[in-house]
Structure formats: C-alpha cells, structure tokens
Amino acid sequence: MTKNISPKVINRFTLYFSILIDCIDNEIDYVSSKYISSILRIDQSQVRKDFQVLTSQGICNLGYSTKELKKEIEQYLGFQKSKDIFIVGAGNLGMALAKYDHFADYGLNIVALFDIDSSKIGTNSTNKPIFHIDRLKNLIERMNVEIIILTVPRKSAQYIANLLAQTKIKYIWNFTPAVLNVPQNIAVWSENLIGSFLKFTLKDKKL
C-alpha cells in the first residue's frame, strides 16, 4: 500500500472500488470518470486526478477497464494482502459485521468473535467461532492478529482497550460510543454512528 495517503483519498478510492465491483457483477467492461463522478456527486476532474496515481489509462469513448482499474486499486490500497481480524463483542452489531460477506473484497478476514456471555461461546450462526474473552490475549499472540473490531457496550469498552494494550494489537476499529484511552502505539478509528446520523438530521439547523 502506498504510504501517506490522506483519509479523504482513501475514502474516495474505497467508493471507486465498490462501484467497480458493482460494474463487474453487472458485466460492465468499461466505466468513465463521468459515470463515477455522477454516482458519487463529486467533480469529474477529481476522479481523473485521483486516477493519475494509477497506471491504468482510459480509452477514448470507452473509459477505464473495470477489471484492470479494480486490480490497480486493490494494489494501491493493499487489499490483496489479507488481514485477519477479531471482533470483540458478539451482540447484534458484532454478529451483523461478522456476517457481512464483502469484507473479503477489501482484504479483511473476520477470523473469530469474543464475548463474555457464556451462552454465546461456541455458537456458529456466523460460521465464525465465538470464544470467551479470557482467550483473547492468547489467540492474538498465537494467530498474529493486529486488528480488532470493538462492538461491546460502552461501559466495557475501556476495559477491553486496557486488555488490548497488553497485546501486540496495532489497530482498533471502535464501534462503541466510548472515547478510548490507549497507548500511542495503538491506532483507533472510531465510528461515530450517532454523530454521522445527526449530520443529516441537523444539517439545516443552526446550532
């Protein structure tokens, strides 16, 4: 993966990638920057500028080869190298994420889930094993997992973060409403679901 890619560029490229997957699924061989920009409601020149970092060149009156462009974005963002992930929290959200099939398209492999509820241990409705939280540290070390998706209740989030700080975890994808306090060697990306929703509902109000 290319280093020092800004979050905004990463976000656009993942959206481009999603569009390309849909095109390929619908047997569309070529796609234009105009088509992509119209779907994302961004300037066409921005799409062309982003694609300048790739080697794929558009063909006049046809556009870009969907398969070649998808492969190049995979290489650019490092999707081809699979990354194993644990989900901590086997509640509704954790189970839903474990069932999401398209993580694999982005090189993300959900290996297992962890929970404190003994009634959930060993169940496989997601085709992923669910382990007790007591096994988390050991399996992180044994399986060389560096990424955690955190979907526990708010009151448990910091406790789990403290536990993860004792391991070699590098990244926490935080779906809880808690603001985590972790060592500098652990990167946290928090999904502020309520904040994102309020951007739509309050956009016309002056706060």
Steps between C-alpha positions, in 0.01 A plus 500: 500500500621847414605691811363834616166479322261755647177370661291687242683330211468161667127559542455591133701202378295257708186650344652466153579140583141431607368647174739284300386185680139584408601563138684170474209314662276656232747407222590861424848492344578873492410794719561872455612756754180689417290200599689455828480871586125506432438215744716654774388857423855629481684690230613291205841663506549368856449143380749545217749662736472208745556249221824671398681303774403180315646363179166419339413740220151565377412416141333771293122449474521194724650605832696283742503121501303408812707187571836671451398803706370277781827305505706819515296642788542168682875538466501870586301452822652163590179297471684204348677428829243345732480637855359280777260673741333413830162645602466563874132507588262238355184706538273613217754734339794262537302214350379719214857601414613138520230407247599774256641311201668789321778564753697241302489728193711747699748246632336476843455152647277471808653201680307481827284683754541536876244559771455474877157332474558126544173420320649636176830313516546248222188599306554529126204680344759719324720204402762661724598357839406696810750477787487622857678829555748319727659349189545831317858583600626147435341473157623844396854380565455157346327623182698824458184709479561876499149638440199499733143604425348614830122468540457460877275718720639842593566401862725213388689682224786647703549173689547319168728779374717455810512127433601558137773741610674198652520329161658578162176637355569797274152610393160525668193566287274640771124469448421588861395851614795507742807719446788258558821579684773282349881511464641691204606178327134405452301686233128543562239576236164578663178463306277773643171353380279750683717792393482390138122472521466843657695655213193427286225581747658823627663628181233763446499617861724764644660372819 
